[in-house]
Amino acid sequence: MADASVEAPPTTVHKLLAEFIGTFALVLIGCGVAVVNSGEIVQTGLAFGLTVTLMAYAFGRVSGGHFNPAVSVGAALGGRTSWKDAITYIGAQIAGGIAGALVLMILLLGIDGFEAFDVDAPLGTNGFSAGGYDYAWWAAFLIEVIFTFLFVFVILAVTDKRNAANAMMAPLAIGVTLAVIHFMLIPLTGTSLNPARSIGPAIFSGGDWLVQLWPFIPAPLIGGAVAGLLYPLLFGHGEDPVPGSGLNFGSGGSSNPAFTQQWNQGQVAPGAPAEQPIIQDGWQWDPASQQWIPAQPAAPQAPQAGGWAPPASDQTQVRPPQ
């Protein structure tokens, strides 16, 4: 029987909840600080950066802590996440961003004179020639591509398995990078780098803010995609790419390369002798359902004629955690 004290690997539901909550917090806190402090640059930049840092520390072990469709696209193209996971993450992120903006609007109704869907009081929206923004659309598009590229490139670098300090320091480095980028981009576009961060506030601000939303969806995705392609091209992979990632758009794989690598090692050709079950920390990979289940005791093997069969415990291939 599996040890009940051993934590099961995160399920798909856990991962989607992590992405939803992290993006919800990013929009609620980051855009909330922008609104109540009238877009003050340092406070707003730190609010976004520190929120990403804290959410990454909280949920990085569950989903990888993307909270951003551009990051998910970059991670998938960079071999860190399967496209199957990336696509579902993006849905959870957009839902989380919309929910965060909705809650922010409701909370701001407690301010005397604040009205919902007031274009003159946007919810930390992004733009290029509305409100206080005075920037050409092509420049807004280009700057979002460039700085999203830099942001995702940093993420891929600090989370590289070859980076010895990635587990502890990566969330902090990512948050600081996001804050510094905000210091420059807030006066120009409000800083998106993240379609999920832009969609929710635009919906609940309405008017011209929805019209000006369009650059902040494709531009970050392009920047993240370029980073995902370029990083492994320049610096290689720190570990084997996750199946179903990169330019392989097939299904399968998991955002945890350690699990998928073991699953691939357990695959056998048709007609070949069956491999021993893959067991890790009391959990066994079930290829039929493509998920981890409590390890099952190995069936004893009958002695061969004239020979001796090793005990069942020796027949199970146990792989240490990675």
C-alpha positions, 0 to 999 in steps of 0.5 A: 500500500502506498504511503499516505504521507507521500504527496501525489504529483499535482493533477491537471485541476491543481495546475489550472487552479494555480494558474487561475489564482496566480493570474487573479492575484496579479490583476487584482493587486497590480491593477488595484495598486495602479488605480488607488495610487493614480498609476504611480510608477514605482508602487505599481511596478513593484506591485506587479513584480512582487505579486508575481514573485509571491505567486511563483513561490506559492504555486511554482511547484504546482504549475510552474507559475506562468500566470501569463499566456506569453510565458506559457507559449514561450515555455512550450516552444522552449521545451519546458511545457507541453502544448496540451498544458500550455493551452489549458493554462492560457484558458485558466489565466484569461479566466483568472484575469477577468475574475480579478478585474471584476472583483477589483471593480466591485471593490472600487464601487466603495469609493464615493463617485466611482462608477462601473465601466467608467472610461474616465476611471479605467481599471489599470488598463493598457493603451497607446492613445487614450487617457494619459497615453500618447504613443503611436500604435506601431511603437506600442506594439513593437515595445510590447514584443521586445520587452515581453521577449526580454521578460520570457527570455529571463524566465527561461534562463533563471529556470534552466536546470543548469542554473544551480540557484533556480529553485530559490532565486528564480521567482525573485529574479522574475519579479524584479525583472517585471518590476524594472520593465514596468518602470519604463513602460508604464508611461507608454502603454501601462505595461502589458507583457501579458494578454490575460492581464490586459483583457480583464481590465479592458472589459470592465473599463469599456469604451475606447479601452476595449478598442485599444486592447488589440496590440496587447494580445498578439504582441506579447505572444510574439515576444514570448514565442521568439524567446521560447525559440531563441533561448534553446537555439542559443544555449541549448536545453538543460534537460530533454524537452517535454514530449509534445512541446517545441515545434511538436504540436502533438498531444501528450506530455506534462509540464513536469519533465521528470514525470514525462521523461520517466513515462517515455523510458517506460514505453515499449515497442509493440510485441516487446517484453513489458517493462517494469512499472514506473514507481516514484515516491509510492506512486505508479505511472498509469499509461492508460489514464496518463496520470500517477496512481498509488503504487500497486504491489508487484505480483510474485513471479513464478519460478522458471523451470530449473531456476530461481525467481527473485522476490517481487520487491526486486522486480519493481523498478524504483526510480528516485525523485528528480 
